[in-house]
Amino acid sequence: MSNLHSSIQFKVPEPTLRRLPWYLAYAQLVLKEGELYLSSTQIAKNIAVDASMVAKDLSYVNISGRTRVGYDVKELVGILEAFLGFTNSHKAFLFGVGSLGGALMHDNGLEQFGLEIVAGFDVKYELSGTSINRIPIHHLDRFVELQQQTGINIGVLTVPVDKAQMVSEIMIAGGIQAIWNFTPFRIRVPENIIVQNTSIYAHLAVMFNRLNAIKEDEKKKILNQRHQKLK
């Protein structure tokens, strides 16, 4: 990734960067259906966001829509894929070949979005020399050697929570500059290191909390209805 592209990316608000893949996924679906143009209103309606937000988000991307027509779908897909870095191949190492790490190594879909996991590392010696989905697994001791050979600077962190900080420090000392952190632990890193936290457990907590809120609202409605009947 060029320095110019990096500087542009950091100017884009993170909420916008999180929404752009939604727009891309919908545009790809529409393209498969044979549609030629797509408006901000259509995108907004189908992914449940405000149309003005869609227009503002796409203003960060080098594309212009036609008045009363919208965006050229094929062009929109191509520009969003390039802008988000999905058209480039980014190689990564994975640290922690447990159930989650193994599942990510099995996920061939990651390559469609530009991420190729080329090796896994673990502290279990019995895993050394094995592979998952044709991706070799090495002991953590070999990380520095292989990083120096390949220059890979992206690491996927899927270790147990009590090992997250220690392993992240090993990763950084060995040359990793960007960490995709799947653990619920918020690792502490130097300012020049990029961390993207993606904790499925945190998302579960949000879902459970909202589900409980709905249940509480339903209970209150039932109690209110009973109270009204008793009056």
N, C-alpha and C positions, 0 to 999 in steps of 0.2 A: 504494500500500500504506500503510495507516495505521500510525502510530507504535506503537499497541497491538499490531497484528499482528506488526510487526517485532520487538518485545520478546519476544513469545511464541515466534517462530521461533528467536531466538538462544538460548533456553533448551532447545531440543530438541537432543540430541546429534547430531552430524553423521552417525554411522553409522545412526542411526534415520531421519534424513531421506533417506539413500541407499536404505534398505529400503522406505520407505513407497510409492514408485512401483511397486515389485515387487508389493506387496499390491494396489495399485490396478489394475494390469494384470491380475492374476489375477481380481480381483473383477469387472472389466469382462467378462472372458471367461465367467465363471460366469453373470453377468447375461444375456448373450446366449443362453446355453443354457437360460434359463428358471428357474434355481434361485432360491429365495426367501431362503434363509438360508445362512450360511457360518460355520464355526467356526474358531477359531485353529488347531486341529489340522489341519483341511483345508488351510488356507493354508500352514502349516508343511510339511506333507507334500509339497505340490505345488511349492514353491519352495525346498525343501531348507534350511530353517532350523528352529531349535528353537521348539516351540510356546510356551514361556514367554517367548521373545524377542518373538514376534509380539504376545502379550498385553501385554507391557511397552511395546512400540513404540506400540500403539494406545491405550495409556493417556494418551499425550500429545495424542491427538485427542479431540474432544468427542463420543464415541459409546460406548454401552454395549451389550454383547451380552446375550442372554437365556440363562439357565442351561439347559444341555442342548439348546439350539437354535442359539445363535450370533448372528451379526450379521445384521441385515436388509441384504441385498446392495445393494438400490437406495439405501438410506440410506448405506451404507458408501462406495459409489462417489461419491455426491454430496458427502459430508463430506470425503473424501480429496482430491477434485478441488479443492474450495474451500480446504482447509487448505494444499495444496501450491501454490496460486496458479494452477492450470491453468484456472480458470474466468474469470479476468481476462485482458485482452489487454495484454501488455507489449510495447511497440514498441522496436526495437533497431536500431543501426547496425552494419554489418559492416566491418571494416578488413582489407584484404588480399584482393583478388578473384583469387586463384590457383585451383588445382584444388580445394583443400579449401573455400575460401571460396565458390567457384562452386557446389560440391555442396550446401553448406548453404543457399544462396539458392534452389536447385532443390527443397529439401526442404519440401514443403507440410505435412508431418506436424508440423513445429514449431508451427504455429498451433493444432493440436489440444491442445497443452500450454501454450498461452498466450503463445508468443513469436512476434512478427511482425517479420521483418527488412524494414525499409522503405526502406533505401538501403545501397549499398556504396561504400566509398572505397578508392582505390588511388593510387599515385604515378605510374602509367603514364598519360600524357596520352591515348594512343590508346584507352583504355577509357572516357574521359569522354564522356558523352552516349549510351553504349550501355546495355543492360539485360540482366538474366538473370531469366527467369521473371516478366517485367513489373516487376522491381525495378530502379530506376535506379542507375547507377554514376556517381560523381562523382570528381573529383580530390581528394586529401586537403586541398588548400588551401580547399575549400568547406565543410569539416566545421564549423568554428566558426560560420559564418553559418547553416547549416542547423540546428545544435543550438540556437542562440538562437531560431530561428523555431519549432522543434518542442518544445523542452524535453526531448528524449529523453536518458535518463541511463544506458542499458544499451549496452555495446559488446561485440561478438564479435570476438575477436582471432585472425586466421588469417594473419598476415604471416610472412615468413621469420624464422628464429630470431635472426639477427643484427640484425633491425630491431625485435624485440619490445619491448625496454625503451624505445627512442626513441618508438615509436608509442604505447605505453601512456602515456607522459608527455604526449604531445600530446592523447590522449583525455581524460586527467584534467584537464589545464589547460583543455580545452574544455567541461567540464561532465559528463563520464561519471563515474558513481558506482559502477557495478558492471561488472566485466569478466569475460566468459566466455573464458578463455584456452585456445586449442587448440594453442598452441605448446609444445614441450618445455622452453622457457626459463621459469624461475621469476622473473617480473617483480617488481621492488621497488616498492611503492606505499605511500602514507600510510596510517595506521591506520584512517581513516574510509572507505577505499575497499574494496569487496567484490571479491574475486577468487575465481573458481571455475576451478581447473585441470582440464582434460580433455585430456590428451595421449594420443592414440591410439598414439604411439610407445612411451610408457611402458608401456601395457597390453600392447603387442606384446612388449616385453622380458620382462614377467612371464610371458606365455604361453610364449615360447620357453624361458625358464629352467625352467619347470615341465615342459615337454615333454622337455627335455634330462635333467632329474632322473629322469623315468620311464624314459628310454632307458638311463641309467646303472644304475638298479635292475634293469632287464631283463638287462643285461650281467652284473651281479653274480650274478644268479640262474643264468644259463647257466654261468658259471664255477664256481659252487658245485656245480651238478649234475655237471659234468665232473669236478670234484675228487672228489665222492662216488663216481663210477663207477671212478676210478683206485684207490680205496682197496681 
